[in-house]
Amino acid sequence: MMTGSQCRAARALTELTRERLASLSGVESGVIEAFERKIETPDADTVATLQATLERTGAVFIPENGGGIGVRLKFNRSEVRRLSTLEGEGGIAALDDVP
């Protein structure tokens, strides 16, 4: 499970404000702030929602492997920006099945 420190680091890496993460995840920004500041830990479902949202924006969470937990970017910053630009392009989505 993601920690508050990982959440803060992932937000910094993906260049998301607390408010933007709240908007994308549906979790109140006050809950995110309390989690990041280690004041209060939200329930497991809320933490999973935050982690999934951060992963969609390019964060990769590194589990404990003897060297400590961490977070890194899946793509570099220019790739993340390019992907976010392209995300809404292309019109209506359809099935990818080719006969």
Secondary structure, DSSP 8 states (H G I E B T S, - for coil): ---HHHHHHHHHHTT--HHHHHHHH---HHHHHHHHTTS----HHHHHHHHHHHHHTTEEEE--SSS--EEEESS-HHHHHHHHHHHT-SSS-------
